[in-house]
Amino acid sequence: MTKVGAADLGPGHPTPGMVRREAVVLDDVWSGTAVTEPGAIGGWHHHGEHDTIVYVVRGAFDVETSTGVVHATAGDFVHVPARTVHREGNSSDETAEVVLVRRGHGPVVVNVDGPPSDR
């Protein structure tokens, strides 16, 4: 059994516009937190072969893809499927904090220039 306290979280993989912190990491599971300031919009990225489950602790968690936006607030869960190019934003007037759990293999964060074009 392992406990990781709030003060013990390590640095997570960087994406512009958000700060990720790492908690428990196993061969096929990554967990941690992300904080996004009010009005911020993060950079485009995907999570490779990892499915991501997000729990919104406070603020707003807005996930934009090439097909639209999902808006979630405190108490909501969001599933971001593997390989989905997206960016997160915080449309609330308070700092957003989310808890993240990812399951998969390979790189956890892949930063990209933008979503694939609809051709």
C-alpha positions as CSV (number, residue, x, y, z in Angstrom):
1,M,0.0,0.0,0.0
2,T,1.2,3.5,-0.8
3,K,0.1,6.9,0.3
4,V,1.1,10.1,-1.6
5,G,0.3,13.2,0.4
6,A,-0.5,16.6,-1.3
7,A,3.0,17.9,-0.3
8,D,4.6,14.8,-1.9
9,L,3.1,15.1,-5.4
10,G,5.9,15.3,-8.0
11,P,6.0,17.3,-11.2
12,G,3.8,16.0,-14.0
13,H,4.2,16.2,-17.7
14,P,4.0,19.8,-18.9
15,T,1.4,21.3,-21.3
16,P,1.2,25.1,-21.7
17,G,-1.6,26.6,-19.6
18,M,-1.8,24.0,-16.9
19,V,0.3,22.6,-14.1
20,R,0.2,18.8,-13.6
21,R,1.4,17.0,-10.5
22,E,2.1,13.3,-10.3
23,A,0.8,11.0,-7.5
24,V,0.9,7.2,-8.1
25,V,2.5,5.8,-11.3
26,L,2.4,2.1,-12.1
27,D,3.3,0.3,-15.4
28,D,-0.2,0.9,-16.9
29,V,-1.7,3.6,-14.6
30,W,-0.8,7.2,-14.1
31,S,-2.6,9.4,-11.5
32,G,-2.2,13.0,-10.4
33,T,-3.8,16.4,-10.5
34,A,-3.9,19.4,-12.8
35,V,-4.5,23.1,-12.0
36,T,-5.6,25.7,-14.5
37,E,-6.0,29.4,-13.7
38,P,-9.3,31.2,-14.4
39,G,-9.7,32.0,-18.1
40,A,-6.7,29.9,-19.2
41,I,-6.7,27.6,-22.2
42,G,-4.1,24.9,-22.3
43,G,-2.1,23.7,-25.3
44,W,-3.2,21.0,-27.7
45,H,-2.1,17.5,-26.8
46,H,-3.2,13.9,-26.5
47,H,-2.4,11.1,-24.1
48,G,-1.2,8.4,-26.6
49,E,-2.6,5.0,-25.7
50,H,-4.0,6.2,-22.3
51,D,-7.7,6.5,-21.6
52,T,-8.1,9.4,-19.1
53,I,-10.8,9.8,-16.4
54,V,-11.1,13.3,-14.9
55,Y,-12.8,14.3,-11.7
56,V,-13.4,18.0,-11.3
57,V,-12.7,19.2,-7.8
58,R,-13.3,22.9,-8.3
59,G,-13.7,25.4,-11.1
60,A,-14.5,24.5,-14.7
61,F,-12.9,21.8,-16.9
62,D,-13.6,22.5,-20.6
63,V,-12.3,20.0,-23.1
64,E,-12.1,21.1,-26.7
65,T,-11.6,18.8,-29.6
66,S,-12.0,19.3,-33.4
67,T,-15.7,18.3,-33.0
68,G,-16.8,20.5,-30.0
69,V,-16.4,21.3,-26.4
70,V,-17.4,19.4,-23.2
71,H,-18.0,21.6,-20.2
72,A,-17.7,20.1,-16.7
73,T,-17.8,21.6,-13.2
74,A,-17.2,20.5,-9.7
75,G,-18.4,16.9,-9.0
76,D,-18.5,15.9,-12.7
77,F,-16.5,13.1,-14.3
78,V,-15.1,13.2,-17.9
79,H,-13.7,10.4,-20.0
80,V,-11.1,11.4,-22.6
81,P,-10.5,8.4,-24.9
82,A,-6.9,7.5,-25.9
83,R,-5.4,9.4,-28.8
84,T,-8.0,12.2,-28.6
85,V,-6.3,15.5,-29.6
86,H,-7.7,18.1,-27.2
87,R,-7.0,21.1,-25.0
88,E,-8.4,22.0,-21.7
89,G,-9.6,25.4,-20.5
90,N,-11.1,26.9,-17.4
91,S,-14.1,29.2,-18.1
92,S,-14.8,29.8,-14.4
93,D,-13.6,32.7,-12.3
94,E,-11.8,30.5,-9.8
95,T,-8.7,28.3,-10.2
96,A,-9.7,24.9,-11.6
97,E,-8.4,21.7,-10.0
98,V,-9.0,18.2,-11.3
99,V,-7.9,14.7,-10.3
100,L,-6.7,12.5,-13.2
101,V,-6.3,8.8,-13.6
102,R,-4.9,7.4,-16.9
103,R,-4.7,3.7,-17.9
104,G,-2.5,2.6,-20.9
105,H,1.0,2.3,-22.0
106,G,3.5,4.6,-23.7
107,P,3.9,8.4,-23.4
108,V,1.4,10.0,-21.0
109,V,1.4,13.4,-22.7
110,V,2.1,14.2,-26.4
111,N,2.0,18.0,-27.1
112,V,0.9,18.8,-30.7
113,D,0.3,21.9,-32.8
114,G,-3.5,21.5,-33.0
115,P,-6.3,19.2,-33.8
116,P,-6.3,17.1,-37.0
117,S,-8.0,19.0,-39.9
118,D,-11.3,17.6,-41.2
119,R,-10.2,16.6,-44.7
